[in-house]
Amino acid sequence: MNELNLRLTTVNDPSCLEQVLHGSSENGLHLKSFAAELNHDKNQYEIKMCVCGFTHQHQIVGWLAQQEYIRELSPLKSATGLV
């Protein structure tokens, strides 16, 4: 099963966390891990998550990139070195 590790930054609004979680499940993704931390200095949430259950990673990245509450989005290298 494909896995994708992502790092996101969102606006400082707790509802963004719910939207990321809800939107992921609506798009047929299975969340393997999710960690969010509020960065007070930058006034944003920093999220690391791992999702699986997709065919093409560009579909996930494209969907997330369209969300207005997301400031940054980047894939992270997995333990195997694959993105």
Biotite code that builds the C-alpha atoms (Angstrom):
import biotite.structure as struc

atoms = struc.array([
    struc.Atom([0.000, 0.000, 0.000], chain_id="A", res_id=1, res_name="MET", atom_name="CA", element="C"),
    struc.Atom([1.314, 3.461, -0.911], chain_id="A", res_id=2, res_name="ASN", atom_name="CA", element="C"),
    struc.Atom([2.229, 5.803, 1.932], chain_id="A", res_id=3, res_name="GLU", atom_name="CA", element="C"),
    struc.Atom([2.880, 9.515, 1.812], chain_id="A", res_id=4, res_name="LEU", atom_name="CA", element="C"),
    struc.Atom([4.503, 11.539, 4.591], chain_id="A", res_id=5, res_name="ASN", atom_name="CA", element="C"),
    struc.Atom([3.586, 15.220, 4.511], chain_id="A", res_id=6, res_name="LEU", atom_name="CA", element="C"),
    struc.Atom([4.471, 18.374, 6.377], chain_id="A", res_id=7, res_name="ARG", atom_name="CA", element="C"),
    struc.Atom([1.826, 21.110, 6.389], chain_id="A", res_id=8, res_name="LEU", atom_name="CA", element="C"),
    struc.Atom([1.537, 24.528, 7.935], chain_id="A", res_id=9, res_name="THR", atom_name="CA", element="C"),
    struc.Atom([-1.885, 26.022, 8.424], chain_id="A", res_id=10, res_name="THR", atom_name="CA", element="C"),
    struc.Atom([-3.369, 29.206, 9.777], chain_id="A", res_id=11, res_name="VAL", atom_name="CA", element="C"),
    struc.Atom([-3.746, 29.441, 13.544], chain_id="A", res_id=12, res_name="ASN", atom_name="CA", element="C"),
    struc.Atom([-7.298, 28.109, 13.765], chain_id="A", res_id=13, res_name="ASP", atom_name="CA", element="C"),
    struc.Atom([-8.061, 24.769, 15.444], chain_id="A", res_id=14, res_name="PRO", atom_name="CA", element="C"),
    struc.Atom([-10.830, 24.111, 12.923], chain_id="A", res_id=15, res_name="SER", atom_name="CA", element="C"),
    struc.Atom([-8.076, 23.706, 10.288], chain_id="A", res_id=16, res_name="CYS", atom_name="CA", element="C"),
    struc.Atom([-6.913, 20.577, 12.052], chain_id="A", res_id=17, res_name="LEU", atom_name="CA", element="C"),
    struc.Atom([-10.402, 19.128, 11.855], chain_id="A", res_id=18, res_name="GLU", atom_name="CA", element="C"),
    struc.Atom([-10.688, 20.089, 8.187], chain_id="A", res_id=19, res_name="GLN", atom_name="CA", element="C"),
    struc.Atom([-7.419, 18.311, 7.351], chain_id="A", res_id=20, res_name="VAL", atom_name="CA", element="C"),
    struc.Atom([-8.560, 15.178, 9.178], chain_id="A", res_id=21, res_name="LEU", atom_name="CA", element="C"),
    struc.Atom([-12.097, 15.224, 7.802], chain_id="A", res_id=22, res_name="HIS", atom_name="CA", element="C"),
    struc.Atom([-11.025, 16.073, 4.260], chain_id="A", res_id=23, res_name="GLY", atom_name="CA", element="C"),
    struc.Atom([-8.489, 13.272, 4.263], chain_id="A", res_id=24, res_name="SER", atom_name="CA", element="C"),
    struc.Atom([-11.076, 10.668, 5.217], chain_id="A", res_id=25, res_name="SER", atom_name="CA", element="C"),
    struc.Atom([-13.594, 12.084, 2.714], chain_id="A", res_id=26, res_name="GLU", atom_name="CA", element="C"),
    struc.Atom([-11.025, 11.572, -0.032], chain_id="A", res_id=27, res_name="ASN", atom_name="CA", element="C"),
    struc.Atom([-10.618, 7.902, 0.839], chain_id="A", res_id=28, res_name="GLY", atom_name="CA", element="C"),
    struc.Atom([-7.333, 8.256, 2.661], chain_id="A", res_id=29, res_name="LEU", atom_name="CA", element="C"),
    struc.Atom([-6.330, 6.283, 5.699], chain_id="A", res_id=30, res_name="HIS", atom_name="CA", element="C"),
    struc.Atom([-4.448, 8.292, 8.273], chain_id="A", res_id=31, res_name="LEU", atom_name="CA", element="C"),
    struc.Atom([-1.504, 6.351, 9.703], chain_id="A", res_id=32, res_name="LYS", atom_name="CA", element="C"),
    struc.Atom([-0.145, 9.177, 11.856], chain_id="A", res_id=33, res_name="SER", atom_name="CA", element="C"),
    struc.Atom([-0.989, 12.779, 12.629], chain_id="A", res_id=34, res_name="PHE", atom_name="CA", element="C"),
    struc.Atom([0.887, 15.235, 14.848], chain_id="A", res_id=35, res_name="ALA", atom_name="CA", element="C"),
    struc.Atom([0.154, 18.939, 15.113], chain_id="A", res_id=36, res_name="ALA", atom_name="CA", element="C"),
    struc.Atom([1.928, 21.630, 17.081], chain_id="A", res_id=37, res_name="GLU", atom_name="CA", element="C"),
    struc.Atom([1.033, 25.294, 17.453], chain_id="A", res_id=38, res_name="LEU", atom_name="CA", element="C"),
    struc.Atom([3.960, 27.581, 16.652], chain_id="A", res_id=39, res_name="ASN", atom_name="CA", element="C"),
    struc.Atom([3.123, 30.755, 18.585], chain_id="A", res_id=40, res_name="HIS", atom_name="CA", element="C"),
    struc.Atom([6.003, 32.731, 17.052], chain_id="A", res_id=41, res_name="ASP", atom_name="CA", element="C"),
    struc.Atom([4.758, 32.165, 13.499], chain_id="A", res_id=42, res_name="LYS", atom_name="CA", element="C"),
    struc.Atom([1.070, 32.053, 14.463], chain_id="A", res_id=43, res_name="ASN", atom_name="CA", element="C"),
    struc.Atom([0.480, 28.765, 12.641], chain_id="A", res_id=44, res_name="GLN", atom_name="CA", element="C"),
    struc.Atom([-0.005, 25.049, 13.159], chain_id="A", res_id=45, res_name="TYR", atom_name="CA", element="C"),
    struc.Atom([2.753, 22.742, 11.977], chain_id="A", res_id=46, res_name="GLU", atom_name="CA", element="C"),
    struc.Atom([1.483, 19.297, 11.043], chain_id="A", res_id=47, res_name="ILE", atom_name="CA", element="C"),
    struc.Atom([3.246, 16.070, 10.172], chain_id="A", res_id=48, res_name="LYS", atom_name="CA", element="C"),
    struc.Atom([1.054, 13.299, 8.844], chain_id="A", res_id=49, res_name="MET", atom_name="CA", element="C"),
    struc.Atom([1.295, 10.001, 7.031], chain_id="A", res_id=50, res_name="CYS", atom_name="CA", element="C"),
    struc.Atom([-1.544, 8.849, 4.772], chain_id="A", res_id=51, res_name="VAL", atom_name="CA", element="C"),
    struc.Atom([-2.136, 5.736, 2.707], chain_id="A", res_id=52, res_name="CYS", atom_name="CA", element="C"),
    struc.Atom([-4.929, 4.358, 0.539], chain_id="A", res_id=53, res_name="GLY", atom_name="CA", element="C"),
    struc.Atom([-4.344, 6.397, -2.609], chain_id="A", res_id=54, res_name="PHE", atom_name="CA", element="C"),
    struc.Atom([-3.304, 5.634, -6.154], chain_id="A", res_id=55, res_name="THR", atom_name="CA", element="C"),
    struc.Atom([-1.424, 8.808, -7.124], chain_id="A", res_id=56, res_name="HIS", atom_name="CA", element="C"),
    struc.Atom([0.201, 11.168, -4.641], chain_id="A", res_id=57, res_name="GLN", atom_name="CA", element="C"),
    struc.Atom([-0.379, 14.186, -6.908], chain_id="A", res_id=58, res_name="HIS", atom_name="CA", element="C"),
    struc.Atom([-4.130, 13.808, -6.217], chain_id="A", res_id=59, res_name="GLN", atom_name="CA", element="C"),
    struc.Atom([-3.550, 14.244, -2.484], chain_id="A", res_id=60, res_name="ILE", atom_name="CA", element="C"),
    struc.Atom([-1.067, 17.077, -2.861], chain_id="A", res_id=61, res_name="VAL", atom_name="CA", element="C"),
    struc.Atom([-3.355, 18.806, -5.378], chain_id="A", res_id=62, res_name="GLY", atom_name="CA", element="C"),
    struc.Atom([-6.371, 18.561, -3.098], chain_id="A", res_id=63, res_name="TRP", atom_name="CA", element="C"),
    struc.Atom([-4.470, 19.867, -0.074], chain_id="A", res_id=64, res_name="LEU", atom_name="CA", element="C"),
    struc.Atom([-2.855, 22.681, -2.068], chain_id="A", res_id=65, res_name="ALA", atom_name="CA", element="C"),
    struc.Atom([-6.311, 23.988, -2.989], chain_id="A", res_id=66, res_name="GLN", atom_name="CA", element="C"),
    struc.Atom([-7.346, 24.438, 0.644], chain_id="A", res_id=67, res_name="GLN", atom_name="CA", element="C"),
    struc.Atom([-7.211, 28.107, 1.625], chain_id="A", res_id=68, res_name="GLU", atom_name="CA", element="C"),
    struc.Atom([-6.181, 27.407, 5.234], chain_id="A", res_id=69, res_name="TYR", atom_name="CA", element="C"),
    struc.Atom([-2.942, 25.657, 4.202], chain_id="A", res_id=70, res_name="ILE", atom_name="CA", element="C"),
    struc.Atom([0.084, 27.934, 3.986], chain_id="A", res_id=71, res_name="ARG", atom_name="CA", element="C"),
    struc.Atom([2.741, 25.372, 3.044], chain_id="A", res_id=72, res_name="GLU", atom_name="CA", element="C"),
    struc.Atom([2.753, 21.758, 1.936], chain_id="A", res_id=73, res_name="LEU", atom_name="CA", element="C"),
    struc.Atom([5.714, 19.502, 1.310], chain_id="A", res_id=74, res_name="SER", atom_name="CA", element="C"),
    struc.Atom([6.244, 15.760, 1.045], chain_id="A", res_id=75, res_name="PRO", atom_name="CA", element="C"),
    struc.Atom([8.760, 14.252, 3.461], chain_id="A", res_id=76, res_name="LEU", atom_name="CA", element="C"),
    struc.Atom([11.145, 11.447, 2.683], chain_id="A", res_id=77, res_name="LYS", atom_name="CA", element="C"),
    struc.Atom([10.107, 8.147, 4.197], chain_id="A", res_id=78, res_name="SER", atom_name="CA", element="C"),
    struc.Atom([12.420, 5.875, 6.142], chain_id="A", res_id=79, res_name="ALA", atom_name="CA", element="C"),
    struc.Atom([13.143, 4.059, 2.861], chain_id="A", res_id=80, res_name="THR", atom_name="CA", element="C"),
    struc.Atom([14.220, 7.338, 1.229], chain_id="A", res_id=81, res_name="GLY", atom_name="CA", element="C"),
    struc.Atom([11.271, 7.337, -1.180], chain_id="A", res_id=82, res_name="LEU", atom_name="CA", element="C"),
    struc.Atom([8.858, 10.239, -1.367], chain_id="A", res_id=83, res_name="VAL", atom_name="CA", element="C"),
])
